[in-house]
Structures are given as structure tokens and as C-alpha cells.
């Protein structure tokens, strides 16, 4: 199993919508709105690196479809 922290920057006022979406995903263990450079932090788990990449693509696709603009993400794999 592989874990990662995903640091997310969203458009102003979209933090809670993105947070609610992330918390519904089965592979997201935790998600929080935070202060600082990033707006939302999520902790994800997957069976492999490939699966983790798929989860990240899914999150970005949701953002495009629903116009909940995730502006940037930074993924840090847990070692």
C-alpha cells in the first residue's frame, strides 16, 4: 500500500466544495482546509503508484467537469 499527502490550491471560495468532494472518496483517509500557500490537504492511500496516479487524474477530471477550479496540486509520497 502506498500513501500520499496531496496539497491543493483552489480558487477563492471553492475550498469547502472541494473538501466535501474529497471526503466522499474511498481512497481519501483525511482531508482538511488549511491556511497558507495551499488551501486543502488530503491524505490518500492506494495499492500501487499507478493506482495513486489514477486517483489524482480522477480528482482533476472532477474539477474540470464541475468547474470547481483546482488550480494546482503537489503530491508527496509517504516514505
PDB file of N, CA, C and O in Angstrom:
ATOM      1  N   UNK A   1       0.852  -1.172   0.000  1.00  0.00           N
ATOM      2  CA  UNK A   1       0.000   0.000   0.000  1.00  0.00           C
ATOM      3  C   UNK A   1       0.896   1.231   0.000  1.00  0.00           C
ATOM      4  O   UNK A   1       1.945   1.253   0.642  1.00  0.00           O
ATOM      5  N   UNK A   2       0.469   2.243  -0.723  1.00  0.00           N
ATOM      6  CA  UNK A   2       1.210   3.487  -0.833  1.00  0.00           C
ATOM      7  C   UNK A   2       0.315   4.642  -0.375  1.00  0.00           C
ATOM      8  O   UNK A   2      -0.872   4.691  -0.696  1.00  0.00           O
ATOM      9  N   UNK A   3       0.904   5.558   0.375  1.00  0.00           N
ATOM     10  CA  UNK A   3       0.160   6.721   0.856  1.00  0.00           C
ATOM     11  C   UNK A   3       0.792   7.994   0.351  1.00  0.00           C
ATOM     12  O   UNK A   3       1.974   8.033   0.012  1.00  0.00           O
ATOM     13  N   UNK A   4      -0.021   9.041   0.306  1.00  0.00           N
ATOM     14  CA  UNK A   4       0.491  10.332  -0.150  1.00  0.00           C
ATOM     15  C   UNK A   4      -0.315  11.463   0.470  1.00  0.00           C
ATOM     16  O   UNK A   4      -1.505  11.326   0.756  1.00  0.00           O
ATOM     17  N   UNK A   5       0.365  12.576   0.668  1.00  0.00           N
ATOM     18  CA  UNK A   5      -0.308  13.812   1.027  1.00  0.00           C
ATOM     19  C   UNK A   5      -0.444  14.623  -0.250  1.00  0.00           C
ATOM     20  O   UNK A   5       0.521  14.776  -0.999  1.00  0.00           O
ATOM     21  N   UNK A   6      -1.627  15.139  -0.497  1.00  0.00           N
ATOM     22  CA  UNK A   6      -1.863  15.968  -1.667  1.00  0.00           C
ATOM     23  C   UNK A   6      -2.201  17.366  -1.177  1.00  0.00           C
ATOM     24  O   UNK A   6      -3.189  17.570  -0.472  1.00  0.00           O
ATOM     25  N   UNK A   7      -1.364  18.327  -1.560  1.00  0.00           N
ATOM     26  CA  UNK A   7      -1.562  19.727  -1.206  1.00  0.00           C
ATOM     27  C   UNK A   7      -2.234  20.393  -2.400  1.00  0.00           C
ATOM     28  O   UNK A   7      -1.738  20.308  -3.523  1.00  0.00           O
ATOM     29  N   UNK A   8      -3.366  21.056  -2.158  1.00  0.00           N
ATOM     30  CA  UNK A   8      -4.202  21.543  -3.249  1.00  0.00           C
ATOM     31  C   UNK A   8      -4.455  23.040  -3.110  1.00  0.00           C
ATOM     32  O   UNK A   8      -4.786  23.534  -2.032  1.00  0.00           O
ATOM     33  N   UNK A   9      -4.291  23.748  -4.222  1.00  0.00           N
ATOM     34  CA  UNK A   9      -4.650  25.162  -4.304  1.00  0.00           C
ATOM     35  C   UNK A   9      -5.925  25.259  -5.127  1.00  0.00           C
ATOM     36  O   UNK A   9      -6.002  24.711  -6.227  1.00  0.00           O
ATOM     37  N   UNK A  10      -6.926  25.956  -4.596  1.00  0.00           N
ATOM     38  CA  UNK A  10      -8.206  26.101  -5.303  1.00  0.00           C
ATOM     39  C   UNK A  10      -8.540  27.575  -5.476  1.00  0.00           C
ATOM     40  O   UNK A  10      -7.934  28.439  -4.842  1.00  0.00           O
ATOM     41  N   UNK A  11      -9.510  27.851  -6.339  1.00  0.00           N
ATOM     42  CA  UNK A  11      -9.968  29.221  -6.496  1.00  0.00           C
ATOM     43  C   UNK A  11     -10.630  29.693  -5.204  1.00  0.00           C
ATOM     44  O   UNK A  11     -11.168  28.891  -4.441  1.00  0.00           O
ATOM     45  N   UNK A  12     -10.587  30.982  -4.974  1.00  0.00           N
ATOM     46  CA  UNK A  12     -11.167  31.575  -3.768  1.00  0.00           C
ATOM     47  C   UNK A  12     -12.639  31.185  -3.659  1.00  0.00           C
ATOM     48  O   UNK A  12     -13.405  31.299  -4.615  1.00  0.00           O
ATOM     49  N   UNK A  13     -13.008  30.726  -2.471  1.00  0.00           N
ATOM     50  CA  UNK A  13     -14.389  30.359  -2.200  1.00  0.00           C
ATOM     51  C   UNK A  13     -14.761  28.931  -2.563  1.00  0.00           C
ATOM     52  O   UNK A  13     -15.901  28.526  -2.335  1.00  0.00           O
ATOM     53  N   UNK A  14     -13.840  28.157  -3.120  1.00  0.00           N
ATOM     54  CA  UNK A  14     -14.128  26.777  -3.530  1.00  0.00           C
ATOM     55  C   UNK A  14     -13.612  25.743  -2.545  1.00  0.00           C
ATOM     56  O   UNK A  14     -13.758  24.543  -2.780  1.00  0.00           O
ATOM     57  N   UNK A  15     -13.019  26.179  -1.458  1.00  0.00           N
ATOM     58  CA  UNK A  15     -12.385  25.251  -0.516  1.00  0.00           C
ATOM     59  C   UNK A  15     -13.368  24.217   0.039  1.00  0.00           C
ATOM     60  O   UNK A  15     -13.073  23.022   0.034  1.00  0.00           O
ATOM     61  N   UNK A  16     -14.506  24.656   0.505  1.00  0.00           N
ATOM     62  CA  UNK A  16     -15.455  23.737   1.150  1.00  0.00           C
ATOM     63  C   UNK A  16     -16.064  22.756   0.152  1.00  0.00           C
ATOM     64  O   UNK A  16     -16.310  21.600   0.497  1.00  0.00           O
ATOM     65  N   UNK A  17     -16.309  23.198  -1.074  1.00  0.00           N
ATOM     66  CA  UNK A  17     -16.871  22.307  -2.092  1.00  0.00           C
ATOM     67  C   UNK A  17     -15.869  21.207  -2.423  1.00  0.00           C
ATOM     68  O   UNK A  17     -16.233  20.034  -2.508  1.00  0.00           O
ATOM     69  N   UNK A  18     -14.621  21.584  -2.608  1.00  0.00           N
ATOM     70  CA  UNK A  18     -13.577  20.604  -2.906  1.00  0.00           C
ATOM     71  C   UNK A  18     -13.388  19.664  -1.716  1.00  0.00           C
ATOM     72  O   UNK A  18     -13.227  18.457  -1.900  1.00  0.00           O
ATOM     73  N   UNK A  19     -13.405  20.203  -0.511  1.00  0.00           N
ATOM     74  CA  UNK A  19     -13.256  19.389   0.694  1.00  0.00           C
ATOM     75  C   UNK A  19     -14.364  18.341   0.796  1.00  0.00           C
ATOM     76  O   UNK A  19     -14.086  17.174   1.070  1.00  0.00           O
ATOM     77  N   UNK A  20     -15.605  18.743   0.582  1.00  0.00           N
ATOM     78  CA  UNK A  20     -16.728  17.800   0.651  1.00  0.00           C
ATOM     79  C   UNK A  20     -16.587  16.692  -0.380  1.00  0.00           C
ATOM     80  O   UNK A  20     -16.866  15.528  -0.091  1.00  0.00           O
ATOM     81  N   UNK A  21     -16.152  17.055  -1.587  1.00  0.00           N
ATOM     82  CA  UNK A  21     -15.951  16.051  -2.624  1.00  0.00           C
ATOM     83  C   UNK A  21     -14.874  15.054  -2.199  1.00  0.00           C
ATOM     84  O   UNK A  21     -15.078  13.842  -2.283  1.00  0.00           O
ATOM     85  N   UNK A  22     -13.745  15.557  -1.749  1.00  0.00           N
ATOM     86  CA  UNK A  22     -12.632  14.676  -1.372  1.00  0.00           C
ATOM     87  C   UNK A  22     -13.023  13.724  -0.251  1.00  0.00           C
ATOM     88  O   UNK A  22     -12.646  12.552  -0.274  1.00  0.00           O
ATOM     89  N   UNK A  23     -13.761  14.204   0.709  1.00  0.00           N
ATOM     90  CA  UNK A  23     -14.136  13.368   1.859  1.00  0.00           C
ATOM     91  C   UNK A  23     -15.071  12.226   1.478  1.00  0.00           C
ATOM     92  O   UNK A  23     -15.218  11.275   2.245  1.00  0.00           O
ATOM     93  N   UNK A  24     -15.695  12.300   0.326  1.00  0.00           N
ATOM     94  CA  UNK A  24     -16.584  11.219  -0.129  1.00  0.00           C
ATOM     95  C   UNK A  24     -15.824  10.091  -0.823  1.00  0.00           C
ATOM     96  O   UNK A  24     -16.363   8.998  -0.997  1.00  0.00           O
ATOM     97  N   UNK A  25     -14.596  10.342  -1.214  1.00  0.00           N
ATOM     98  CA  UNK A  25     -13.825   9.347  -1.961  1.00  0.00           C
ATOM     99  C   UNK A  25     -13.281   8.263  -1.039  1.00  0.00           C
ATOM    100  O   UNK A  25     -12.734   8.576   0.018  1.00  0.00           O
ATOM    101  N   UNK A  26     -13.419   6.999  -1.417  1.00  0.00           N
ATOM    102  CA  UNK A  26     -12.994   5.910  -0.529  1.00  0.00           C
ATOM    103  C   UNK A  26     -11.484   5.868  -0.287  1.00  0.00           C
ATOM    104  O   UNK A  26     -11.041   5.346   0.736  1.00  0.00           O
ATOM    105  N   UNK A  27     -10.704   6.400  -1.197  1.00  0.00           N
ATOM    106  CA  UNK A  27      -9.246   6.357  -1.041  1.00  0.00           C
ATOM    107  C   UNK A  27      -8.686   7.568  -0.309  1.00  0.00           C
ATOM    108  O   UNK A  27      -7.479   7.645  -0.081  1.00  0.00           O
ATOM    109  N   UNK A  28      -9.536   8.507   0.061  1.00  0.00           N
ATOM    110  CA  UNK A  28      -9.101   9.673   0.841  1.00  0.00           C
ATOM    111  C   UNK A  28      -9.356   9.361   2.312  1.00  0.00           C
ATOM    112  O   UNK A  28     -10.504   9.202   2.727  1.00  0.00           O
ATOM    113  N   UNK A  29      -8.286   9.274   3.099  1.00  0.00           N
ATOM    114  CA  UNK A  29      -8.415   8.957   4.522  1.00  0.00           C
ATOM    115  C   UNK A  29      -8.724  10.197   5.349  1.00  0.00           C
ATOM    116  O   UNK A  29      -9.469  10.131   6.326  1.00  0.00           O
ATOM    117  N   UNK A  30      -8.145  11.335   4.949  1.00  0.00           N
ATOM    118  CA  UNK A  30      -8.374  12.602   5.645  1.00  0.00           C
ATOM    119  C   UNK A  30      -8.318  13.720   4.624  1.00  0.00           C
ATOM    120  O   UNK A  30      -7.621  13.620   3.614  1.00  0.00           O
ATOM    121  N   UNK A  31      -9.062  14.795   4.895  1.00  0.00           N
ATOM    122  CA  UNK A  31      -8.977  16.000   4.073  1.00  0.00           C
ATOM    123  C   UNK A  31      -9.353  17.181   4.953  1.00  0.00           C
ATOM    124  O   UNK A  31     -10.300  17.110   5.736  1.00  0.00           O
ATOM    125  N   UNK A  32      -8.592  18.278   4.815  1.00  0.00           N
ATOM    126  CA  UNK A  32      -8.791  19.452   5.662  1.00  0.00           C
ATOM    127  C   UNK A  32      -8.536  20.734   4.877  1.00  0.00           C
ATOM    128  O   UNK A  32      -7.672  20.771   4.001  1.00  0.00           O
ATOM    129  N   UNK A  33      -9.287  21.780   5.192  1.00  0.00           N
ATOM    130  CA  UNK A  33      -8.979  23.119   4.701  1.00  0.00           C
ATOM    131  C   UNK A  33      -7.891  23.663   5.619  1.00  0.00           C
ATOM    132  O   UNK A  33      -7.987  23.540   6.841  1.00  0.00           O
ATOM    133  N   UNK A  34      -6.845  24.270   5.029  1.00  0.00           N
ATOM    134  CA  UNK A  34      -5.727  24.779   5.804  1.00  0.00           C
ATOM    135  C   UNK A  34      -5.388  26.208   5.382  1.00  0.00           C
ATOM    136  O   UNK A  34      -5.800  26.671   4.318  1.00  0.00           O
ATOM    137  N   UNK A  35      -4.638  26.890   6.228  1.00  0.00           N
ATOM    138  CA  UNK A  35      -4.140  28.227   5.905  1.00  0.00           C
ATOM    139  C   UNK A  35      -2.745  28.113   5.331  1.00  0.00           C
ATOM    140  O   UNK A  35      -2.019  27.166   5.631  1.00  0.00           O
ATOM    141  N   UNK A  36      -2.370  29.071   4.511  1.00  0.00           N
ATOM    142  CA  UNK A  36      -1.011  29.092   3.976  1.00  0.00           C
ATOM    143  C   UNK A  36      -1.014  29.059   2.469  1.00  0.00           C
ATOM    144  O   UNK A  36      -1.973  29.491   1.828  1.00  0.00           O
ATOM    145  N   UNK A  37       0.060  28.547   1.905  1.00  0.00           N
ATOM    146  CA  UNK A  37       0.229  28.503   0.456  1.00  0.00           C
ATOM    147  C   UNK A  37      -0.831  27.621  -0.191  1.00  0.00           C
ATOM    148  O   UNK A  37      -1.326  27.941  -1.272  1.00  0.00           O
ATOM    149  N   UNK A  38      -1.184  26.517   0.457  1.00  0.00           N
ATOM    150  CA  UNK A  38      -2.189  25.597  -0.067  1.00  0.00           C
ATOM    151  C   UNK A  38      -3.495  25.792   0.684  1.00  0.00           C
ATOM    152  O   UNK A  38      -3.509  26.288   1.811  1.00  0.00           O
ATOM    153  N   UNK A  39      -4.594  25.395   0.046  1.00  0.00           N
ATOM    154  CA  UNK A  39      -5.923  25.603   0.614  1.00  0.00           C
ATOM    155  C   UNK A  39      -6.522  24.339   1.235  1.00  0.00           C
ATOM    156  O   UNK A  39      -7.264  24.409   2.215  1.00  0.00           O
ATOM    157  N   UNK A  40      -6.194  23.193   0.658  1.00  0.00           N
ATOM    158  CA  UNK A  40      -6.735  21.917   1.116  1.00  0.00           C
ATOM    159  C   UNK A  40      -5.591  20.904   1.146  1.00  0.00           C
ATOM    160  O   UNK A  40      -4.742  20.884   0.255  1.00  0.00           O
ATOM    161  N   UNK A  41      -5.583  20.063   2.185  1.00  0.00           N
ATOM    162  CA  UNK A  41      -4.622  18.966   2.282  1.00  0.00           C
ATOM    163  C   UNK A  41      -5.416  17.675   2.419  1.00  0.00           C
ATOM    164  O   UNK A  41      -6.332  17.584   3.236  1.00  0.00           O
ATOM    165  N   UNK A  42      -5.058  16.676   1.614  1.00  0.00           N
ATOM    166  CA  UNK A  42      -5.728  15.380   1.671  1.00  0.00           C
ATOM    167  C   UNK A  42      -4.692  14.285   1.823  1.00  0.00           C
ATOM    168  O   UNK A  42      -3.584  14.384   1.296  1.00  0.00           O
ATOM    169  N   UNK A  43      -5.059  13.245   2.546  1.00  0.00           N
ATOM    170  CA  UNK A  43      -4.200  12.065   2.722  1.00  0.00           C
ATOM    171  C   UNK A  43      -4.864  10.914   1.976  1.00  0.00           C
ATOM    172  O   UNK A  43      -5.977  10.505   2.308  1.00  0.00           O
ATOM    173  N   UNK A  44      -4.166  10.395   0.957  1.00  0.00           N
ATOM    174  CA  UNK A  44      -4.690   9.338   0.107  1.00  0.00           C
ATOM    175  C   UNK A  44      -3.914   8.053   0.300  1.00  0.00           C
ATOM    176  O   UNK A  44      -2.743   8.065   0.679  1.00  0.00           O
ATOM    177  N   UNK A  45      -4.589   6.934   0.032  1.00  0.00           N
ATOM    178  CA  UNK A  45      -3.938   5.636   0.003  1.00  0.00           C
ATOM    179  C   UNK A  45      -4.354   4.890  -1.249  1.00  0.00           C
ATOM    180  O   UNK A  45      -5.484   5.026  -1.718  1.00  0.00           O
ATOM    181  N   UNK A  46      -3.431   4.095  -1.792  1.00  0.00           N
ATOM    182  CA  UNK A  46      -3.696   3.280  -2.974  1.00  0.00           C
ATOM    183  C   UNK A  46      -2.869   2.005  -2.875  1.00  0.00           C
ATOM    184  O   UNK A  46      -1.940   1.914  -2.072  1.00  0.00           O
ATOM    185  N   UNK A  47      -3.217   1.027  -3.699  1.00  0.00           N
ATOM    186  CA  UNK A  47      -2.481  -0.241  -3.703  1.00  0.00           C
ATOM    187  C   UNK A  47      -1.156  -0.136  -4.441  1.00  0.00           C
ATOM    188  O   UNK A  47      -0.246  -0.928  -4.194  1.00  0.00           O
ATOM    189  N   UNK A  48      -1.035   0.847  -5.358  1.00  0.00           N
ATOM    190  CA  UNK A  48       0.194   0.977  -6.150  1.00  0.00           C
ATOM    191  C   UNK A  48       0.373   2.424  -6.597  1.00  0.00           C
ATOM    192  O   UNK A  48      -0.531   3.250  -6.465  1.00  0.00           O
ATOM    193  N   UNK A  49       1.542   2.705  -7.119  1.00  0.00           N
ATOM    194  CA  UNK A  49       1.792   4.041  -7.659  1.00  0.00           C
ATOM    195  C   UNK A  49       0.886   4.359  -8.836  1.00  0.00           C
ATOM    196  O   UNK A  49       0.430   5.492  -8.991  1.00  0.00           O
ATOM    197  N   UNK A  50       0.627   3.355  -9.666  1.00  0.00           N
ATOM    198  CA  UNK A  50      -0.270   3.546 -10.812  1.00  0.00           C
ATOM    199  C   UNK A  50      -1.686   3.880 -10.379  1.00  0.00           C
ATOM    200  O   UNK A  50      -2.347   4.727 -10.979  1.00  0.00           O
ATOM    201  N   UNK A  51      -2.145   3.210  -9.334  1.00  0.00           N
ATOM    202  CA  UNK A  51      -3.489   3.483  -8.811  1.00  0.00           C
ATOM    203  C   UNK A  51      -3.544   4.881  -8.195  1.00  0.00           C
ATOM    204  O   UNK A  51      -4.538   5.591  -8.345  1.00  0.00           O
ATOM    205  N   UNK A  52      -2.490   5.267  -7.515  1.00  0.00           N
ATOM    206  CA  UNK A  52      -2.429   6.607  -6.935  1.00  0.00           C
ATOM    207  C   UNK A  52      -2.498   7.661  -8.035  1.00  0.00           C
ATOM    208  O   UNK A  52      -3.199   8.664  -7.897  1.00  0.00           O
ATOM    209  N   UNK A  53      -1.778   7.436  -9.113  1.00  0.00           N
ATOM    210  CA  UNK A  53      -1.822   8.366 -10.245  1.00  0.00           C
ATOM    211  C   UNK A  53      -3.229   8.461 -10.809  1.00  0.00           C
ATOM    212  O   UNK A  53      -3.685   9.554 -11.146  1.00  0.00           O
ATOM    213  N   UNK A  54      -3.928   7.330 -10.917  1.00  0.00           N
ATOM    214  CA  UNK A  54      -5.309   7.326 -11.408  1.00  0.00           C
ATOM    215  C   UNK A  54      -6.208   8.156 -10.500  1.00  0.00           C
ATOM    216  O   UNK A  54      -7.062   8.898 -10.985  1.00  0.00           O
ATOM    217  N   UNK A  55      -6.028   8.039  -9.206  1.00  0.00           N
ATOM    218  CA  UNK A  55      -6.829   8.827  -8.266  1.00  0.00           C
ATOM    219  C   UNK A  55      -6.603  10.322  -8.483  1.00  0.00           C
ATOM    220  O   UNK A  55      -7.551  11.107  -8.447  1.00  0.00           O
ATOM    221  N   UNK A  56      -5.356  10.711  -8.706  1.00  0.00           N
ATOM    222  CA  UNK A  56      -5.054  12.131  -8.939  1.00  0.00           C
ATOM    223  C   UNK A  56      -5.709  12.624 -10.224  1.00  0.00           C
ATOM    224  O   UNK A  56      -6.224  13.741 -10.266  1.00  0.00           O
ATOM    225  N   UNK A  57      -5.693  11.805 -11.269  1.00  0.00           N
ATOM    226  CA  UNK A  57      -6.354  12.173 -12.529  1.00  0.00           C
ATOM    227  C   UNK A  57      -7.851  12.309 -12.306  1.00  0.00           C
ATOM    228  O   UNK A  57      -8.471  13.236 -12.828  1.00  0.00           O
ATOM    229  N   UNK A  58      -8.442  11.399 -11.539  1.00  0.00           N
ATOM    230  CA  UNK A  58      -9.878  11.464 -11.239  1.00  0.00           C
ATOM    231  C   UNK A  58     -10.235  12.770 -10.542  1.00  0.00           C
ATOM    232  O   UNK A  58     -11.246  13.391 -10.872  1.00  0.00           O
ATOM    233  N   UNK A  59      -9.424  13.190  -9.593  1.00  0.00           N
ATOM    234  CA  UNK A  59      -9.686  14.435  -8.863  1.00  0.00           C
ATOM    235  C   UNK A  59      -9.622  15.629  -9.810  1.00  0.00           C
ATOM    236  O   UNK A  59     -10.472  16.517  -9.745  1.00  0.00           O
ATOM    237  N   UNK A  60      -8.636  15.658 -10.676  1.00  0.00           N
ATOM    238  CA  UNK A  60      -8.511  16.760 -11.636  1.00  0.00           C
ATOM    239  C   UNK A  60      -9.659  16.759 -12.646  1.00  0.00           C
ATOM    240  O   UNK A  60     -10.161  17.822 -13.013  1.00  0.00           O
ATOM    241  N   UNK A  61     -10.076  15.579 -13.094  1.00  0.00           N
ATOM    242  CA  UNK A  61     -11.200  15.497 -14.034  1.00  0.00           C
ATOM    243  C   UNK A  61     -12.491  15.997 -13.385  1.00  0.00           C
ATOM    244  O   UNK A  61     -13.274  16.700 -14.023  1.00  0.00           O
ATOM    245  N   UNK A  62     -12.713  15.637 -12.122  1.00  0.00           N
ATOM    246  CA  UNK A  62     -13.887  16.136 -11.411  1.00  0.00           C
ATOM    247  C   UNK A  62     -13.871  17.657 -11.379  1.00  0.00           C
ATOM    248  O   UNK A  62     -14.902  18.300 -11.577  1.00  0.00           O
ATOM    249  N   UNK A  63     -12.718  18.220 -11.134  1.00  0.00           N
ATOM    250  CA  UNK A  63     -12.576  19.672 -11.086  1.00  0.00           C
ATOM    251  C   UNK A  63     -12.980  20.302 -12.412  1.00  0.00           C
ATOM    252  O   UNK A  63     -13.680  21.315 -12.430  1.00  0.00           O
ATOM    253  N   UNK A  64     -12.551  19.718 -13.510  1.00  0.00           N
ATOM    254  CA  UNK A  64     -12.880  20.267 -14.832  1.00  0.00           C
ATOM    255  C   UNK A  64     -14.372  20.150 -15.130  1.00  0.00           C
ATOM    256  O   UNK A  64     -14.982  21.097 -15.626  1.00  0.00           O
ATOM    257  N   UNK A  65     -14.952  19.011 -14.834  1.00  0.00           N
ATOM    258  CA  UNK A  65     -16.366  18.760 -15.139  1.00  0.00           C
ATOM    259  C   UNK A  65     -17.274  19.675 -14.332  1.00  0.00           C
ATOM    260  O   UNK A  65     -18.243  20.214 -14.868  1.00  0.00           O
ATOM    261  N   UNK A  66     -16.975  19.857 -13.055  1.00  0.00           N
ATOM    262  CA  UNK A  66     -17.863  20.606 -12.166  1.00  0.00           C
ATOM    263  C   UNK A  66     -17.432  22.053 -11.966  1.00  0.00           C
ATOM    264  O   UNK A  66     -18.034  22.776 -11.173  1.00  0.00           O
ATOM    265  N   UNK A  67     -16.411  22.470 -12.669  1.00  0.00           N
ATOM    266  CA  UNK A  67     -15.940  23.856 -12.610  1.00  0.00           C
ATOM    267  C   UNK A  67     -15.540  24.286 -11.202  1.00  0.00           C
ATOM    268  O   UNK A  67     -15.610  25.467 -10.861  1.00  0.00           O
ATOM    269  N   UNK A  68     -15.126  23.336 -10.400  1.00  0.00           N
ATOM    270  CA  UNK A  68     -14.589  23.633  -9.075  1.00  0.00           C
ATOM    271  C   UNK A  68     -13.087  23.711  -9.250  1.00  0.00           C
ATOM    272  O   UNK A  68     -12.382  22.714  -9.095  1.00  0.00           O
ATOM    273  N   UNK A  69     -12.616  24.861  -9.562  1.00  0.00           N
ATOM    274  CA  UNK A  69     -11.262  25.004 -10.075  1.00  0.00           C
ATOM    275  C   UNK A  69     -10.170  24.697  -9.067  1.00  0.00           C
ATOM    276  O   UNK A  69      -9.837  25.504  -8.199  1.00  0.00           O
ATOM    277  N   UNK A  70      -9.634  23.508  -9.216  1.00  0.00           N
ATOM    278  CA  UNK A  70      -8.402  23.158  -8.531  1.00  0.00           C
ATOM    279  C   UNK A  70      -7.297  23.750  -9.390  1.00  0.00           C
ATOM    280  O   UNK A  70      -7.106  23.341 -10.535  1.00  0.00           O
ATOM    281  N   UNK A  71      -6.582  24.697  -8.847  1.00  0.00           N
ATOM    282  CA  UNK A  71      -5.572  25.409  -9.629  1.00  0.00           C
ATOM    283  C   UNK A  71      -4.250  24.660  -9.703  1.00  0.00           C
ATOM    284  O   UNK A  71      -3.562  24.713 -10.722  1.00  0.00           O
ATOM    285  N   UNK A  72      -3.892  23.968  -8.636  1.00  0.00           N
ATOM    286  CA  UNK A  72      -2.620  23.251  -8.615  1.00  0.00           C
ATOM    287  C   UNK A  72      -2.639  22.204  -7.522  1.00  0.00           C
ATOM    288  O   UNK A  72      -3.349  22.340  -6.525  1.00  0.00           O
ATOM    289  N   UNK A  73      -1.848  21.155  -7.718  1.00  0.00           N
ATOM    290  CA  UNK A  73      -1.666  20.133  -6.691  1.00  0.00           C
ATOM    291  C   UNK A  73      -0.183  19.819  -6.563  1.00  0.00           C
ATOM    292  O   UNK A  73       0.590  19.960  -7.511  1.00  0.00           O
ATOM    293  N   UNK A  74       0.183  19.397  -5.383  1.00  0.00           N
ATOM    294  CA  UNK A  74       1.535  18.902  -5.125  1.00  0.00           C
ATOM    295  C   UNK A  74       1.367  17.620  -4.325  1.00  0.00           C
ATOM    296  O   UNK A  74       0.791  17.634  -3.237  1.00  0.00           O
ATOM    297  N   UNK A  75       1.866  16.518  -4.858  1.00  0.00           N
ATOM    298  CA  UNK A  75       1.726  15.225  -4.209  1.00  0.00           C
ATOM    299  C   UNK A  75       3.059  14.812  -3.587  1.00  0.00           C
ATOM    300  O   UNK A  75       4.090  14.809  -4.259  1.00  0.00           O
ATOM    301  N   UNK A  76       3.029  14.466  -2.306  1.00  0.00           N
ATOM    302  CA  UNK A  76       4.206  13.988  -1.592  1.00  0.00           C
ATOM    303  C   UNK A  76       3.932  12.572  -1.118  1.00  0.00           C
ATOM    304  O   UNK A  76       3.047  12.340  -0.295  1.00  0.00           O
ATOM    305  N   UNK A  77       4.700  11.628  -1.645  1.00  0.00           N
ATOM    306  CA  UNK A  77       4.543  10.214  -1.287  1.00  0.00           C
ATOM    307  C   UNK A  77       5.068   9.998   0.126  1.00  0.00           C
ATOM    308  O   UNK A  77       6.131  10.507   0.482  1.00  0.00           O
ATOM    309  N   UNK A  78       4.330   9.248   0.924  1.00  0.00           N
ATOM    310  CA  UNK A  78       4.756   8.918   2.285  1.00  0.00           C
ATOM    311  C   UNK A  78       5.795   7.803   2.196  1.00  0.00           C
ATOM    312  O   UNK A  78       5.563   6.773   1.564  1.00  0.00           O
ATOM    313  N   UNK A  79       6.949   8.023   2.842  1.00  0.00           N
ATOM    314  CA  UNK A  79       8.017   7.004   2.795  1.00  0.00           C
ATOM    315  C   UNK A  79       8.045   6.180   4.063  1.00  0.00           C
ATOM    316  O   UNK A  79       8.876   5.281   4.196  1.00  0.00           O
TER     317      UNK A  79
END
